[in-house]
Amino acid sequence: MRLNADFSQRVIIRPEDYEWVDSPMPGVERVMLDRVGEEVARATSIVRYVPNSTFSRHVHGGGEEFFVLEGEFGDEHGAYPVGTYVRNPVGTAHSPKVGEQGCIIFVKLYQIESDDQSHVVIETRNTDWWTGLESGLEVMSLHEYKREQVALVKWAPDTQLKPHTHWGGEEVFVITGAFCDEYGEYRAGSWIRSPHQSQHSPYTRDEGALLYVKVGHLP
């Protein structure tokens, strides 16, 4: 399968575009955002677990990173409530399980370099923010490796940035609020992937926004 597999193209998927499809495990559905491969694939997805569901033990052959959007995710290593960022490097394994709340996660598979062996767990609701380089922004760094940077970025209402270029691309998932640029508005649940050397002038309106942002990682 090749879905949104041309990384030179800008891709936008909003909640009204979601197509939930069953995974091979009962009680687990996903929205495929981009994908190169079949069940073992370089993939970016939104995954929804029904309450009290499980997923069989598996090894992360290409690594895994995820952010908990709703509910609480868990495995034999711990529990990860809403707002938790987890990065499992290549070669790690686990058996996911979900409690009575159910769970929705934003997850990326086979996108971690083999020599990036950092295991990361950050409960972002209990982590400090830092003042951003631009007025109106607060930043929480989640991970950095070579050119890749992953962070949460909190935008104050009515914030405007100057036009800028994405070296190595940019990927944004809107967690709350609404994020805008000259191409449109992206409300909570929207995913935007912008290619290497793309440009835009982002801003927020009166509600601000909270974003998951990953830059420098696209071919």
Backbone hydrogen bonds in HBPLUS format (Angstrom, degrees):
<---DONOR---> <-ACCEPTOR-->    atom                        ^
c    i                          cat <-CA-CA->   ^        H-A-AA   ^      H-
h    n   atom  resd res      DA  || num        DHA   H-A  angle D-A-AA Bond
n    s   type  num  typ     dist DA aas  dist angle  dist       angle   num
A0037-GLY N   A0001-MET O   2.84 MM  36  5.02 169.0  1.86 152.5 156.3     1
A0003-LEU N   A0035-ARG O   2.84 MM  32  4.93 165.8  1.86 145.0 149.5     2
A0035-ARG N   A0003-LEU O   2.89 MM  32  4.93 155.5  1.95 142.0 142.0     3
A0009-GLN N   A0006-ASP O   3.12 MM   3  5.86 163.5  2.15 123.4 125.8     4
A0011-VAL N   A0193-ARG O   2.96 MM 182  5.17 157.0  2.01 143.9 151.4     5
A0193-ARG N   A0011-VAL O   2.90 MM 182  5.17 163.6  1.92 151.2 156.2     6
A0013-ILE N   A0191-TRP O   2.91 MM 178  5.23 161.2  1.94 153.1 158.7     7
A0191-TRP N   A0013-ILE O   2.82 MM 178  5.23 157.4  1.87 149.6 157.4     8
A0017-ASP N   A0014-ARG O   2.75 MM   3  5.30 157.3  1.80 120.9 129.0     9
A0018-TYR N   A0015-PRO O   3.12 MM   3  5.30 162.8  2.15 108.3 113.7    10
A0021-VAL N   A0030-ARG O   2.91 MM   9  5.47 160.4  1.95 145.9 150.9    11
A0030-ARG N   A0021-VAL O   2.88 MM   9  5.47 152.5  1.95 148.3 157.0    12
A0023-SER N   A0028-VAL O   2.88 MM   5  5.66 157.3  1.93 164.0 156.9    13
A0028-VAL N   A0025-MET O   3.24 MM   3  5.81 143.7  2.38 144.1 141.5    14
A0050-VAL N   A0027-GLY O   2.94 MM  23  5.31 159.7  1.98 158.4 162.7    15
A0029-GLU N   A0048-ARG O   2.91 MM  19  5.18 165.2  1.94 152.9 156.0    16
A0048-ARG N   A0029-GLU O   2.77 MM  19  5.18 164.2  1.80 144.6 150.2    17
A0031-VAL N   A0046-ILE O   2.75 MM  15  5.06 153.3  1.82 147.8 157.0    18
A0046-ILE N   A0031-VAL O   2.99 MM  15  5.06 152.9  2.06 139.3 148.1    19
A0033-LEU N   A0044-THR O   2.88 MM  11  5.44 155.7  1.94 151.6 155.9    20
A0034-ASP N   A0044-THR O   3.25 MM  10  5.23 158.9  2.29 135.6 138.5    21
A0044-THR N   A0034-ASP O   2.93 MM  10  5.23 160.2  1.97 147.7 147.1    22
A0036-VAL N   A0042-ARG O   2.85 MM   6  5.16 144.1  1.98 145.4 156.2    23
A0042-ARG N   A0036-VAL O   3.14 MM   6  5.16 159.2  2.18 140.7 136.6    24
A0043-ALA N   A0109-LEU O   3.17 MM  66  5.17 149.2  2.27 123.7 132.8    25
A0109-LEU N   A0043-ALA O   2.82 MM  66  5.17 164.8  1.84 155.3 160.3    26
A0045-SER N   A0107-VAL O   2.91 MM  62  5.43 165.0  1.93 160.4 165.2    27
A0107-VAL N   A0045-SER O   2.88 MM  62  5.43 168.3  1.89 158.8 162.7    28
A0047-VAL N   A0105-ILE O   2.83 MM  58  5.33 163.9  1.85 158.3 163.2    29
A0105-ILE N   A0047-VAL O   2.90 MM  58  5.33 157.2  1.95 150.3 157.3    30
A0049-TYR N   A0103-CYS O   2.77 MM  54  5.14 169.0  1.78 157.6 161.6    31
A0103-CYS N   A0049-TYR O   3.17 MM  54  5.14 157.9  2.22 141.9 141.5    32
A0052-ASN N   A0099-GLY O   2.84 MM  47  4.68 160.7  1.88 120.0 122.4    33
A0098-VAL N   A0053-SER O   2.93 MM  45  5.40 148.7  2.02 171.2 169.9    34
A0055-PHE N   A0096-PRO O   3.03 MM  41  5.18 155.0  2.09 143.0 138.8    35
A0058-HIS N   A0094-HIS O   3.09 MM  36  5.95 153.4  2.16 153.2 156.1    36
A0094-HIS N   A0058-HIS O   3.19 MM  36  5.95 149.3  2.29 154.2 159.2    37
A0061-GLY N   A0059-VAL O   3.14 MM   2  5.75 121.2  2.50 107.1  91.3    38
A0060-HIS N   A0092-THR O   2.69 MM  32  5.48 170.0  1.70 169.2 170.4    39
A0063-GLY N   A0060-HIS O   3.30 MM   3  4.74 164.4  2.32  93.4  98.0    40
A0091-GLY N   A0060-HIS O   2.85 MM  31  5.36 162.9  1.88 140.1 144.8    41
A0112-ILE N   A0062-GLY O   3.30 MM  50  6.05 159.7  2.34 165.6 164.0    42
A0110-TYR N   A0063-GLY O   3.08 MM  47  5.21 153.1  2.15 148.8 145.0    43
A0064-GLU N   A0088-ASN O   2.85 MM  24  5.10 157.4  1.91 153.3 158.7    44
A0088-ASN N   A0064-GLU O   2.69 MM  24  5.10 162.9  1.71 162.6 168.0    45
A0065-GLU N   A0108-LYS O   2.98 MM  43  5.33 153.1  2.06 150.6 157.7    46
A0108-LYS N   A0065-GLU O   2.80 MM  43  5.33 159.7  1.84 163.0 168.5    47
A0066-PHE N   A0086-VAL O   2.84 MM  20  5.40 156.4  1.89 152.4 159.7    48
A0086-VAL N   A0066-PHE O   2.88 MM  20  5.40 166.3  1.90 161.9 165.4    49
A0067-PHE N   A0106-PHE O   2.86 MM  39  5.24 148.3  1.96 144.9 155.5    50
A0106-PHE N   A0067-PHE O   2.93 MM  39  5.24 163.5  1.95 152.8 156.9    51
A0068-VAL N   A0084-THR O   2.97 MM  16  5.41 159.7  2.01 150.4 156.7    52
A0083-GLY N   A0068-VAL O   2.86 MM  15  5.31 175.9  1.86 143.4 144.8    53
A0069-LEU N   A0104-ILE O   2.84 MM  35  5.46 146.2  1.95 146.1 156.3    54
A0070-GLU N   A0104-ILE O   3.18 MM  34  5.00 155.9  2.24 139.1 139.1    55
A0104-ILE N   A0070-GLU O   3.07 MM  34  5.00 156.4  2.13 128.3 127.9    56
A0073-PHE N   A0080-TYR O   3.01 MM   7  5.08 153.3  2.08 148.1 140.2    57
A0080-TYR N   A0073-PHE O   2.68 MM   7  5.08 170.0  1.69 164.3 160.7    58
A0074-GLY N   A0097-LYS O   2.95 MM  23  5.14 117.2  2.35 154.2 171.3    59
A0097-LYS N   A0074-GLY O   2.74 MM  23  5.14 158.1  1.79 137.8 138.0    60
A0075-ASP N   A0078-GLY O   2.98 MM   3  5.61 156.2  2.04 161.6 168.3    61
A0078-GLY N   A0075-ASP O   3.20 MM   3  5.61 156.0  2.26 111.3 117.5    62
A0084-THR N   A0081-PRO O   3.09 MM   3  5.87 134.1  2.31 150.1 152.3    63
A0124-THR N   A0083-GLY O   3.14 MM  41  5.54 146.0  2.26 136.6 136.5    64
A0085-TYR N   A0122-ILE O   2.86 MM  37  5.16 161.4  1.90 147.4 151.9    65
A0122-ILE N   A0085-TYR O   2.87 MM  37  5.16 160.4  1.91 151.1 157.3    66
A0087-ARG N   A0120-VAL O   2.82 MM  33  4.86 153.4  1.89 143.9 145.7    67
A0120-VAL N   A0087-ARG O   3.06 MM  33  4.86 158.0  2.11 133.8 140.7    68
A0092-THR N   A0089-PRO O   3.22 MM   3  6.01 165.3  2.24 142.0 142.7    69
A0102-GLY N   A0099-GLY O   3.22 MM   3  5.87 157.1  2.27 116.6 122.5    70
A0116-ASP N   A0113-GLU O   3.03 MM   3  5.39 162.5  2.07 114.0 119.4    71
A0126-ASN N   A0123-GLU O   2.98 MM   3  5.77 160.7  2.02 123.4 129.4    72
A0127-THR N   A0124-THR O   3.34 MM   3  4.95 164.9  2.36 106.5 104.2    73
A0130-TRP N   A0139-VAL O   2.87 MM   9  5.19 156.9  1.92 143.3 151.1    74
A0139-VAL N   A0130-TRP O   2.73 MM   9  5.19 164.2  1.76 153.5 158.6    75
A0132-GLY N   A0137-LEU O   2.86 MM   5  4.92 161.3  1.89 137.2 132.6    76
A0137-LEU N   A0134-GLU O   3.29 MM   3  5.93 150.0  2.39 142.5 141.0    77
A0156-ALA N   A0136-GLY O   2.84 MM  20  5.05 161.6  1.87 158.1 161.4    78
A0138-GLU N   A0154-LYS O   2.94 MM  16  5.02 148.3  2.04 140.7 149.9    79
A0154-LYS N   A0138-GLU O   2.78 MM  16  5.02 163.5  1.81 149.4 154.7    80
A0140-MET N   A0152-LEU O   2.89 MM  12  5.09 158.5  1.94 152.5 153.6    81
A0152-LEU N   A0140-MET O   2.93 MM  12  5.09 159.0  1.98 143.8 148.4    82
A0142-LEU N   A0150-VAL O   2.83 MM   8  5.36 166.5  1.85 143.4 143.4    83
A0143-HIS N   A0150-VAL O   3.21 MM   7  5.12 155.8  2.27 136.9 134.2    84
A0150-VAL N   A0143-HIS O   2.80 MM   7  5.12 160.7  1.84 163.8 162.2    85
A0145-TYR N   A0148-GLU O   2.96 MM   3  5.24 161.7  1.99 145.9 150.0    86
A0148-GLU N   A0145-TYR O   2.88 MM   3  5.24 136.9  2.07 148.5 140.0    87
A0149-GLN N   A0215-VAL O   3.04 MM  66  5.43 152.1  2.12 149.4 153.7    88
A0215-VAL N   A0149-GLN O   2.96 MM  66  5.43 158.8  2.00 152.9 159.8    89
A0151-ALA N   A0213-VAL O   2.91 MM  62  5.41 158.0  1.96 157.7 164.0    90
A0213-VAL N   A0151-ALA O   2.84 MM  62  5.41 169.4  1.85 173.1 172.9    91
A0153-VAL N   A0211-LEU O   2.87 MM  58  5.19 157.0  1.92 146.3 153.4    92
A0211-LEU N   A0153-VAL O   2.92 MM  58  5.19 165.9  1.94 146.6 151.4    93
A0155-TRP N   A0209-ALA O   2.77 MM  54  5.08 169.8  1.78 162.7 164.9    94
A0209-ALA N   A0155-TRP O   3.17 MM  54  5.08 158.0  2.22 130.9 134.2    95
A0158-ASP N   A0205-ARG O   2.74 MM  47  4.54 154.3  1.80 123.7 127.8    96
A0204-THR N   A0159-THR O   2.87 MM  45  5.29 144.7  2.00 145.0 154.9    97
A0161-LEU N   A0202-PRO O   3.02 MM  41  5.71 171.6  2.03 172.8 170.1    98
A0164-HIS N   A0200-HIS O   3.15 MM  36  6.03 153.9  2.22 154.4 157.2    99
A0200-HIS N   A0164-HIS O   3.32 MM  36  6.03 148.9  2.42 153.1 160.9   100
A0166-HIS N   A0198-SER O   2.85 MM  32  5.48 159.2  1.90 159.0 165.9   101
A0169-GLY N   A0166-HIS O   3.30 MM   3  4.91 162.8  2.33 109.0 106.7   102
A0197-GLN N   A0166-HIS O   2.66 MM  31  4.97 150.5  1.75 146.1 148.0   103
A0218-LEU N   A0168-GLY O   2.84 MM  50  5.27 153.6  1.91 161.7 152.9   104
A0216-GLY N   A0169-GLY O   3.11 MM  47  5.43 154.9  2.17 143.4 143.4   105
A0170-GLU N   A0194-SER O   2.92 MM  24  5.15 159.1  1.97 146.8 151.0   106
A0194-SER N   A0170-GLU O   2.76 MM  24  5.15 171.0  1.76 165.9 168.0   107
A0171-GLU N   A0214-LYS O   2.75 MM  43  5.09 148.6  1.84 153.4 162.3   108
A0214-LYS N   A0171-GLU O   2.87 MM  43  5.09 157.3  1.92 149.8 155.6   109
A0172-VAL N   A0192-ILE O   2.84 MM  20  5.16 162.4  1.87 154.2 160.1   110
A0192-ILE N   A0172-VAL O   2.86 MM  20  5.16 162.5  1.89 151.6 157.2   111
A0173-PHE N   A0212-TYR O   2.90 MM  39  5.09 155.6  1.96 144.1 150.8   112
A0212-TYR N   A0173-PHE O   2.91 MM  39  5.09 168.7  1.92 153.7 157.3   113
A0174-VAL N   A0190-SER O   2.93 MM  16  5.39 164.5  1.95 157.3 162.5   114
A0189-GLY N   A0174-VAL O   2.74 MM  15  5.42 174.9  1.74 154.3 153.6   115
A0175-ILE N   A0210-LEU O   2.81 MM  35  5.44 148.4  1.90 154.5 163.8   116
A0176-THR N   A0210-LEU O   3.34 MM  34  5.13 157.8  2.39 130.5 135.0   117
A0210-LEU N   A0176-THR O   3.04 MM  34  5.13 159.4  2.08 131.9 132.3   118
A0188-ALA N   A0177-GLY O   3.09 MM  11  5.64 119.3  2.47 172.4 167.2   119
A0178-ALA N   A0208-GLY O   3.10 MM  30  6.35 158.3  2.15 153.7 153.1   120
A0179-PHE N   A0186-TYR O   2.93 MM   7  5.14 168.1  1.94 143.2 142.8   121
A0186-TYR N   A0179-PHE O   2.70 MM   7  5.14 154.9  1.76 161.6 169.9   122
A0180-CYS N   A0203-TYR O   2.91 MM  23  5.22 145.8  2.03 168.0 173.0   123
A0203-TYR N   A0180-CYS O   2.82 MM  23  5.22 153.0  1.90 137.1 139.9   124
A0181-ASP N   A0184-GLY O   3.02 MM   3  5.61 153.0  2.09 159.6 167.0   125
A0184-GLY N   A0181-ASP O   3.17 MM   3  5.61 157.0  2.22 113.3 119.4   126
A0190-SER N   A0187-ARG O   2.96 MM   3  5.79 141.7  2.11 150.5 156.0   127
A0198-SER N   A0195-PRO O   3.06 MM   3  5.54 149.0  2.16 139.1 135.1   128
A0208-GLY N   A0205-ARG O   3.42 MM   3  5.93 159.4  2.47 114.4 119.7   129
